[in-house]
């Protein structure tokens, strides 16, 4: 059997992934795109307190589910929280009862 013919290693830049090319120093690292997830700010404690006070003024006893809803509403802007609290504090006028 004849001796094998020595061959140069095969080089195919098109088969490499970008990470390998960066590690080899052949390409620059690609920029990382900015995150598209919105940043959720923690609720303002003052807004949550305002909502809880409005519920108490309205005579509503809160449960754990209510506290979760208050925290979700407190994430809204302060103007919206103030409007919701004002709505809860507004008393309904007494309506006359119909008699038969």
C-alpha positions in Angstrom: 0.0 0.0 0.0 1.4 3.4 -0.9 2.1 6.0 1.8 -0.7 8.5 2.4 -0.3 11.9 0.8 -0.1 14.7 3.4 -2.7 17.3 2.9 -3.1 20.8 4.4 -5.9 21.2 6.9 -9.1 22.3 5.2 -10.2 25.8 6.0 -13.7 26.9 5.3 -14.6 30.3 6.9 -18.2 30.0 5.8 -18.8 27.0 8.0 -17.8 28.8 11.2 -20.3 30.3 13.5 -19.8 34.0 14.7 -18.6 33.0 18.1 -15.8 30.9 16.7 -14.8 33.7 14.3 -14.7 36.1 17.2 -12.6 33.7 19.3 -10.2 33.3 16.4 -9.9 37.0 16.1 -11.3 37.1 12.6 -14.5 39.1 13.4 -15.5 41.7 15.9 -18.1 40.8 18.5 -21.7 41.6 17.5 -23.5 44.3 19.5 -26.1 43.0 22.0 -29.6 44.4 21.2 -31.4 46.3 23.9 -34.0 44.4 25.9 -37.5 44.8 24.6 -39.2 43.9 27.9 -40.7 46.9 29.6 -39.2 47.8 33.0 -41.8 47.5 35.7 -41.3 49.9 38.5 -42.3 48.7 42.0 -45.5 50.3 43.1 -45.4 53.5 45.1 -46.2 52.7 48.7 -48.0 56.1 49.0 -50.3 55.1 46.1 -51.1 51.7 47.7 -51.8 53.4 51.0 -54.1 55.9 49.3 -56.1 53.0 47.7 -56.3 51.1 51.0 -57.5 54.2 52.8 -60.2 54.8 50.2 -61.3 51.1 50.5 -61.5 51.5 54.3 -63.5 54.8 53.9 -65.9 53.0 51.7 -66.4 50.3 54.4 -64.7 47.5 52.4 -62.7 44.9 54.3 -59.8 43.8 52.2 -58.7 40.2 51.6 -55.4 38.8 50.2 -56.9 39.0 46.7 -57.8 42.6 47.3 -54.3 43.4 48.4 -53.0 41.9 45.2 -55.4 44.1 43.2 -54.4 47.2 45.2 -50.7 46.5 44.4 -51.6 46.1 40.7 -53.5 49.4 40.7 -50.7 51.1 42.6 -48.4 50.4 39.6 -50.5 52.9 37.6 -49.5 56.5 37.5 -50.3 58.6 40.6 -53.0 60.6 38.8 -54.9 57.5 37.9 -54.6 56.1 41.4 -55.9 59.4 42.8 -58.9 59.2 40.4 -59.7 55.6 41.4 -59.5 56.6 45.1 -61.8 59.6 44.5 -64.3 57.3 42.8 -64.3 55.0 45.8 -64.9 57.8 48.2 -67.8 59.2 46.2 -71.0 58.3 47.9 -74.0 57.2 46.0 -77.1 59.4 46.5 -79.9 57.7 48.3 -82.5 56.5 45.9 -86.1 56.4 46.9 -87.5 52.9 47.3 -90.5 52.0 45.3 -93.6 51.0 47.3 -96.4 48.7 46.0 
